[in-house]
Amino acid sequence: MDKDLICFDLDNTLISSNKAHVMAFELAFKKNNLKKINAKKIEPLLNGRHAHDIVKMLFPKLRSDAINNVVNDHHHFLRLTAKHARQIGHADKTLRLLRKKYKIALVSNCIHKEINFLLKSANIRRNAFDYIIGKEDVEHSKPYPDEIFKAEHLSHIKAKFMVGDSVYDIMAAKKAKVGAISVLTGLAKIKEILKYKPIS
């Protein structure tokens, strides 16, 4: 019998990575001679948003080329700060159990280098997934459905579920006509999640 496909988000779904991302942003801001931003102001913005959007929100007058430099530096510094990422619960064990009955795809708005650093630091093996889709693999990442479509294309299977912590994951799932399963391990409040009507 053919296996169904389940797509998983990474940050705050399988791993706790806020500290790693916040510290990488702080180092990137410092390198680019930008004003220091309190970590408490950065962290709430990590709720499913892209790095470019976060920088724009914090520095609205910054030119696009300068924003790109900050984002690239964030990617670079995550190599150092990823050590603060932690596996949520028994994510690795859960993935291994699910793989007995399902194909598993990781669909993340992070680029592959970031995914690799974070997975390694959180002690989740890459072979826990059949497919790993990063931001650079698609034209538009979540909340667009492109990452789910890419996983479906690679697996030749229609995804059954998208599991994630943010409303971006629900939005992408609905656009892909996939069941959205929300976990409350991220920054989104339950009221915010329920507005988007996940199936679970």
C-alpha positions as CSV (number, residue, x, y, z in Angstrom):
1,M,0.0,0.0,0.0
2,D,1.3,3.4,-0.9
3,K,2.2,5.7,2.0
4,D,0.5,9.1,2.5
5,L,2.7,12.2,2.7
6,I,2.9,14.5,5.8
7,C,4.7,17.9,5.7
8,F,6.3,19.3,8.8
9,D,7.4,22.9,9.5
10,L,10.7,23.2,11.4
11,D,11.1,26.2,13.6
12,N,8.9,26.0,16.8
13,T,7.3,22.8,15.4
14,L,10.1,20.3,15.6
15,I,12.7,22.5,17.3
16,S,12.9,25.4,19.6
17,S,15.0,27.9,17.7
18,N,14.0,31.4,18.8
19,K,17.2,32.1,20.8
20,A,19.3,30.9,17.9
21,H,17.6,33.2,15.4
22,V,17.4,36.2,17.8
23,M,21.2,36.0,18.5
24,A,22.0,35.7,14.8
25,F,19.9,38.8,14.1
26,E,21.7,40.7,16.9
27,L,25.1,39.8,15.4
28,A,23.9,40.8,11.9
29,F,22.6,44.1,13.1
30,K,25.9,44.8,14.9
31,K,28.0,43.9,11.8
32,N,25.9,46.3,9.7
33,N,26.2,49.2,12.2
34,L,22.5,49.2,13.0
35,K,21.1,50.2,16.3
36,K,20.8,47.6,19.0
37,I,17.3,46.0,19.2
38,N,16.2,44.4,22.4
39,A,15.7,40.6,22.0
40,K,12.2,40.9,23.5
41,K,11.3,43.1,20.5
42,I,12.9,40.7,17.9
43,E,11.4,37.4,19.2
44,P,7.7,38.1,18.7
45,L,8.4,38.8,15.0
46,L,9.7,35.3,14.4
47,N,6.2,34.0,14.3
48,G,6.4,32.4,10.8
49,R,7.9,35.5,9.2
50,H,10.7,35.6,6.7
51,A,14.0,37.1,7.7
52,H,13.6,39.9,5.1
53,D,10.2,40.9,6.6
54,I,11.6,40.9,10.1
55,V,14.4,43.3,9.1
56,K,12.0,45.5,7.2
57,M,9.7,45.8,10.3
58,L,12.6,46.7,12.6
59,F,14.3,49.0,10.1
60,P,11.6,50.4,7.8
61,K,13.9,53.0,6.2
62,L,16.6,50.5,5.2
63,R,17.3,50.1,1.5
64,S,16.6,46.7,-0.1
65,D,20.3,46.0,-0.7
66,A,21.1,46.8,2.9
67,I,18.3,44.5,4.0
68,N,19.8,41.7,1.8
69,N,23.2,42.2,3.5
70,V,21.6,41.9,7.0
71,V,19.7,38.7,6.0
72,N,22.8,37.1,4.5
73,D,24.7,37.9,7.7
74,H,21.9,36.4,9.7
75,H,22.3,33.2,7.7
76,H,26.0,33.3,8.3
77,F,25.8,33.9,12.0
78,L,23.2,31.1,12.5
79,R,26.1,28.7,12.0
80,L,27.4,29.9,15.4
81,T,24.1,30.5,17.2
82,A,22.3,27.3,16.0
83,K,23.9,25.5,19.0
84,H,21.1,27.0,21.1
85,A,18.4,25.1,19.1
86,R,16.7,22.3,21.0
87,Q,14.5,19.4,19.9
88,I,10.9,19.8,21.0
89,G,9.8,16.8,23.0
90,H,10.8,13.6,21.3
91,A,10.5,14.9,17.7
92,D,13.2,12.7,16.3
93,K,11.6,9.5,17.7
94,T,8.1,10.6,16.6
95,L,9.4,11.2,13.0
96,R,11.0,7.8,12.9
97,L,7.8,6.1,14.1
98,L,5.7,8.1,11.5
99,R,8.1,7.1,8.7
100,K,6.9,3.5,9.1
101,K,3.5,4.5,7.7
102,Y,4.1,7.8,6.0
103,K,6.4,9.7,3.7
104,I,7.7,12.7,5.7
105,A,8.7,16.1,4.1
106,L,10.3,19.0,6.0
107,V,9.1,22.3,4.5
108,S,10.8,25.3,6.0
109,N,11.2,29.0,5.2
110,C,14.8,28.6,6.2
111,I,17.5,28.1,3.6
112,H,19.2,24.6,3.5
113,K,22.4,25.8,5.3
114,E,20.2,27.0,8.2
115,I,18.2,23.8,8.2
116,N,21.3,21.7,8.4
117,F,22.8,23.7,11.3
118,L,19.5,23.7,13.2
119,L,18.8,20.0,12.7
120,K,22.3,19.0,13.8
121,S,22.2,21.1,16.9
122,A,18.7,19.8,17.8
123,N,19.9,16.2,17.3
124,I,17.4,15.5,14.6
125,R,18.9,13.4,11.8
126,R,18.4,14.5,8.2
127,N,17.3,10.9,7.4
128,A,14.3,11.4,9.6
129,F,12.8,13.0,6.4
130,D,12.2,11.6,3.0
131,Y,12.4,15.1,1.5
132,I,13.7,18.5,2.8
133,I,12.4,21.6,1.1
134,G,14.0,25.0,1.9
135,K,13.3,28.6,0.9
136,E,15.6,28.5,-2.1
137,D,13.8,25.5,-3.6
138,V,10.6,27.5,-4.4
139,E,9.7,30.9,-5.9
140,H,7.4,31.7,-3.0
141,S,7.6,30.2,0.5
142,K,4.9,29.9,3.2
143,P,2.3,31.3,3.5
144,Y,2.3,30.4,-0.2
145,P,1.8,26.6,-0.9
146,D,4.8,26.2,-3.1
147,E,6.9,24.2,-0.6
148,I,4.0,21.7,-0.1
149,F,3.6,21.5,-3.9
150,K,7.4,20.8,-4.2
151,A,7.2,18.0,-1.7
152,E,4.2,16.5,-3.6
153,H,6.1,16.8,-6.9
154,L,9.2,15.0,-5.5
155,S,7.2,12.3,-3.8
156,H,4.5,11.9,-6.5
157,I,2.0,11.8,-3.6
158,K,-0.7,14.3,-2.6
159,A,0.0,15.6,0.9
160,K,-2.4,14.5,3.5
161,F,-1.4,16.9,6.3
162,M,0.7,20.0,7.0
163,V,1.9,20.2,10.6
164,G,3.1,23.6,11.9
165,D,3.0,26.2,14.7
166,S,2.1,29.4,12.8
167,V,-0.8,30.7,10.8
168,Y,1.5,30.7,7.8
169,D,1.5,26.9,7.9
170,I,-2.3,26.9,8.0
171,M,-2.6,29.3,5.1
172,A,-0.2,27.3,3.0
173,A,-2.1,24.1,3.8
174,K,-5.4,25.5,2.8
175,K,-4.1,26.9,-0.4
176,A,-2.6,23.5,-1.2
177,K,-5.9,21.8,-0.2
178,V,-4.2,19.9,2.6
179,G,-5.3,19.2,6.1
180,A,-3.8,21.8,8.5
181,I,-2.6,20.4,11.9
182,S,-1.6,23.2,14.4
183,V,0.7,22.7,17.3
184,L,0.9,25.2,20.2
185,T,4.7,25.1,20.6
186,G,5.3,28.4,18.8
187,L,4.6,32.1,19.4
188,A,1.0,32.1,18.0
189,K,-1.8,32.4,20.5
190,I,-4.5,29.8,20.3
191,K,-7.1,32.5,19.5
192,E,-5.0,33.5,16.5
193,I,-4.6,29.9,15.4
194,L,-8.3,29.1,15.7
195,K,-9.2,32.1,13.5
196,Y,-7.6,30.3,10.5
197,K,-9.5,27.0,11.3
198,P,-7.0,24.2,11.3
199,I,-8.5,20.7,11.3
200,S,-6.7,19.9,14.6
